[in-house]
Amino acid sequence: MSRQLNFKLGQEYELIEYPGRVVNIDRMEATLGGIVNISKVLNDEKKRLELRFHPDNPYNKPTFGDCTDKSGVLLSVKVRRHKRDKTRPPQHFVRLLGYCSRSFSFESLCDFQYLPLWHQPKSNDALAAEELSYAMPLVKPQDVTDLEFFKCKQSQLLCLPELFARVDIVHAGNFRIDEADDGQQEVLGVVAKTTYDNHDIVPFSMQDTFPTQPDAQILKRLKVKYVSDEQFMRVKKLFAESPVWTRIALLYESGVTNDKLKCIIPSLAFYFSNGPWRSLYVRYGYDPRKDFKSRHYQTFDFRLRFGSGVSEFVYCRKSAKQKMLLTGGAAEDSKNDLVQNIDYPYFEEHKLPRSRQCMLRYCDVRLPKIQEMLEKIPTPLTGAVCNERTGWLPPSFDSQVRQVVCATISELLRNHYRKEHLTAEVDAVPQADVDAEGEGEGEGEEEYYAEDEDMDMEESTANESFDDKNIEQLLTNMTS
């Protein structure tokens, strides 16, 4: 039989799961740093509770208790038994004393301990046995007024590091046998080795063979990621039209989201980590080393040098994405007309590049002069193979293309700044003032304008040449 006496909400307590049997409460508090240190830790949610097994030993390394959210109640249970009639059932009286919402538990590892224990001989005899003695009084003064400690000669030096171990948390290792993956295991629950295991990364080599079909495990992942047949066929059609693609071009042409494209690409193409087709996706079964037409798909790594004239328009890709998120996709009209969209995969003649660094194929550079240069490359002999560094292109071909692109960008910026300068001059003179001056002036001034016509033409020519010098100086850093 039990009785409930009081179940009202009581006082809130703090729970400390002490890793030991408490016999003396005062000594237990001393190992936790005293009541003052315990109060400081309880008032701060980020501090850890220190537990020192030897509080008086400064060389003792503490173990730390972490605060965790844990609900609990503190109950007082009293049992009353009848002394005379032992057959009667006992009575239980339950009372709720309080509750707790968090607790400190010591589940972390303790650091290595090194106590000041020295081996000393039992006697002055050199052959005498040694004994292990506790040398704390020899390395630490008893109190501030202990002057005898500084007069004694210290026999040994004790210098310990602040910490022996860098971590105090147990890491659970997940080990598995390194065997060839046959694709027969289940897709769900498979631990990925690295982030890049979702597609085949192949280093370019002149001797090794390239993969001709995807792994069976990759085909299963398409069903798990819920990729529709329409999305898959759109990307497959692009690889049928062109065997080599950049990732940004696939996103733009297919209209598939980035998450879905990450699952589709490994089933259709592999990825080159270096070589002439670096950072490009190549269709399975296609060998660019044997096809002379693959020169159009080689990687063109264009990096724009930031001068004072172009830095206000073109940013690095990460900064451009952040700016689009902050502005909600809206930008100034002049910059929209001058700079390519950040997701546009091609380079055109009348637009600045989309970002500071652009990974393009040579066919993506839509400049007539560059495409003409690609067509004029002589066809190699039958059975010839490409170069390991330059592919099917002649040496220094990328430098020539880079000069053409830089010249195009410089000319585009010159025209832009000239247009802005002329617009600023026109806007500086209000139209109402010009009309008022025209009405107040007489016919006698016509001769004056006729006489000074030649002088005005000379001044305008001088101003244009001065503006051209400023523009040339503005673009020096980029084209040099």
Secondary structure as the mmCIF struct_conf table of DSSP 4:
data_model
#
loop_
_struct_conf.conf_type_id
_struct_conf.id
_struct_conf.beg_label_comp_id
_struct_conf.beg_label_asym_id
_struct_conf.beg_label_seq_id
_struct_conf.end_label_comp_id
_struct_conf.end_label_asym_id
_struct_conf.end_label_seq_id
STRN STRN1 SER A 2 ASN A 6
BEND BEND1 LYS A 8 LYS A 8
STRN STRN2 GLN A 11 GLU A 12
STRN STRN3 LEU A 15 GLU A 17
BEND BEND2 PRO A 19 GLY A 20
BEND BEND3 VAL A 23 VAL A 23
HELX_RH_AL_P HELX_RH_AL_P1 ILE A 25 THR A 31
TURN_TY1_P TURN_TY1_P1 LEU A 32 GLY A 33
HELX_RH_AL_P HELX_RH_AL_P2 GLY A 34 ASN A 43
BEND BEND4 GLU A 45 LYS A 46
STRN STRN4 LEU A 49 LEU A 51
BEND BEND5 PHE A 53 HIS A 54
TURN_TY1_P TURN_TY1_P2 PRO A 55 ASP A 56
TURN_TY1_P TURN_TY1_P3 PRO A 58 TYR A 59
HELX_LH_PP_P HELX_LH_PP_P1 ASN A 60 PRO A 62
STRN STRN5 THR A 63 ARG A 80
BEND BEND6 LYS A 83 ARG A 84
TURN_TY1_P TURN_TY1_P4 LYS A 86 THR A 87
BEND BEND7 ARG A 88 ARG A 88
HELX_LH_PP_P HELX_LH_PP_P2 PRO A 89 PRO A 90
STRN STRN6 GLN A 91 SER A 105
BEND BEND8 SER A 108 SER A 108
HELX_LH_PP_P HELX_LH_PP_P3 LEU A 109 PHE A 112
STRN STRN7 LEU A 117 PRO A 121
BEND BEND9 LYS A 122 ASN A 124
TURN_TY1_P TURN_TY1_P5 ALA A 126 LEU A 127
BEND BEND10 ALA A 128 ALA A 128
HELX_LH_PP_P HELX_LH_PP_P4 ALA A 129 ALA A 129
STRN STRN8 GLU A 130 TYR A 134
HELX_RH_AL_P HELX_RH_AL_P3 MET A 136 VAL A 139
BEND BEND11 LYS A 140 LYS A 140
BEND BEND12 GLN A 142 ASP A 143
TURN_TY1_P TURN_TY1_P6 VAL A 144 THR A 145
HELX_RH_AL_P HELX_RH_AL_P4 GLU A 148 LYS A 151
BEND BEND13 CYS A 152 CYS A 152
HELX_LH_PP_P HELX_LH_PP_P5 LYS A 153 GLN A 154
BEND BEND14 GLN A 156 GLN A 156
BEND BEND15 GLU A 162 GLU A 162
BEND BEND16 PHE A 164 PHE A 164
BEND BEND17 ARG A 166 ARG A 166
BEND BEND18 ILE A 169 ILE A 169
HELX_LH_PP_P HELX_LH_PP_P6 VAL A 170 GLY A 173
BEND BEND19 GLY A 183 GLY A 183
BEND BEND20 GLN A 185 GLN A 185
BEND BEND21 VAL A 187 VAL A 187
TURN_TY1_P TURN_TY1_P7 LEU A 188 GLY A 189
HELX_LH_PP_P HELX_LH_PP_P7 VAL A 190 ALA A 192
BEND BEND22 LYS A 193 THR A 194
HELX_RH_3T_P HELX_RH_3T_P1 THR A 195 ASN A 198
BEND BEND23 HIS A 199 HIS A 199
STRN STRN9 ILE A 201 VAL A 202
BEND BEND24 MET A 206 ASP A 208
HELX_LH_PP_P HELX_LH_PP_P8 THR A 209 PRO A 211
BEND BEND25 GLN A 213 GLN A 213
HELX_RH_AL_P HELX_RH_AL_P5 ALA A 216 VAL A 224
TURN_TY1_P TURN_TY1_P8 LYS A 225 TYR A 226
HELX_RH_AL_P HELX_RH_AL_P6 ASP A 229 GLU A 241
BEND BEND26 PRO A 243 PRO A 243
STRN STRN10 VAL A 244 TRP A 245
HELX_RH_AL_P HELX_RH_AL_P7 ARG A 247 SER A 254
HELX_RH_AL_P HELX_RH_AL_P8 ASN A 258 ILE A 264
HELX_RH_3T_P HELX_RH_3T_P2 ILE A 265 SER A 267
TURN_TY1_P TURN_TY1_P9 LEU A 268 LEU A 268
STRN STRN11 ALA A 269 PHE A 272
BEND BEND27 SER A 273 GLY A 275
TURN_TY1_P TURN_TY1_P10 PRO A 276 SER A 279
STRN STRN12 TYR A 281 ARG A 283
TURN_TY1_P TURN_TY1_P11 TYR A 284 GLY A 285
TURN_TY1_P TURN_TY1_P12 PRO A 288 ARG A 289
BEND BEND28 LYS A 290 LYS A 290
HELX_RH_3T_P HELX_RH_3T_P3 PHE A 292 TYR A 297
BEND BEND29 GLN A 298 GLN A 298
STRN STRN13 THR A 299 ARG A 303
TURN_TY1_P TURN_TY1_P13 SER A 308 PHE A 313
HELX_RH_AL_P HELX_RH_AL_P9 ARG A 317 THR A 327
TURN_TY1_P TURN_TY1_P14 GLY A 328 GLY A 329
HELX_RH_AL_P HELX_RH_AL_P10 ASP A 333 LEU A 338
STRN STRN14 VAL A 339 VAL A 339
TURN_TY1_P TURN_TY1_P15 ILE A 342 ASP A 343
STRN STRN15 PHE A 347 GLU A 348
TURN_TY1_P TURN_TY1_P16 GLU A 349 HIS A 350
BEND BEND30 LYS A 351 LYS A 351
STRN STRN16 LEU A 352 LEU A 352
BEND BEND31 ARG A 354 ARG A 356
STRN STRN17 GLN A 357 ARG A 361
HELX_RH_3T_P HELX_RH_3T_P4 TYR A 362 ASP A 364
STRN STRN18 VAL A 365 ARG A 366
HELX_RH_AL_P HELX_RH_AL_P11 PRO A 368 GLU A 375
TURN_TY1_P TURN_TY1_P17 LYS A 376 LYS A 376
BEND BEND32 ILE A 377 ILE A 377
HELX_LH_PP_P HELX_LH_PP_P9 PRO A 378 LEU A 381
TURN_TY1_P TURN_TY1_P18 THR A 382 GLY A 383
STRN STRN19 ASN A 387 ASN A 387
TURN_TY1_P TURN_TY1_P19 GLU A 388 THR A 390
STRN STRN20 GLY A 391 GLY A 391
TURN_TY1_P TURN_TY1_P20 TRP A 392 TRP A 392
BEND BEND33 LEU A 393 LEU A 393
HELX_LH_PP_P HELX_LH_PP_P10 PRO A 394 PRO A 394
TURN_TY1_P TURN_TY1_P21 PRO A 395 SER A 396
HELX_RH_AL_P HELX_RH_AL_P12 PHE A 397 ALA A 428
BEND BEND34 VAL A 429 VAL A 429
HELX_RH_AL_P HELX_RH_AL_P13 GLN A 431 GLY A 440
TURN_TY1_P TURN_TY1_P22 GLU A 443 GLY A 444
HELX_RH_AL_P HELX_RH_AL_P14 GLU A 445 GLU A 451
TURN_TY1_P TURN_TY1_P23 ASP A 452 ASP A 452
HELX_RH_AL_P HELX_RH_AL_P15 GLU A 453 LEU A 474
TURN_TY1_P TURN_TY1_P24 LEU A 475 LEU A 475
HELX_RH_AL_P HELX_RH_AL_P16 THR A 476 THR A 479
#
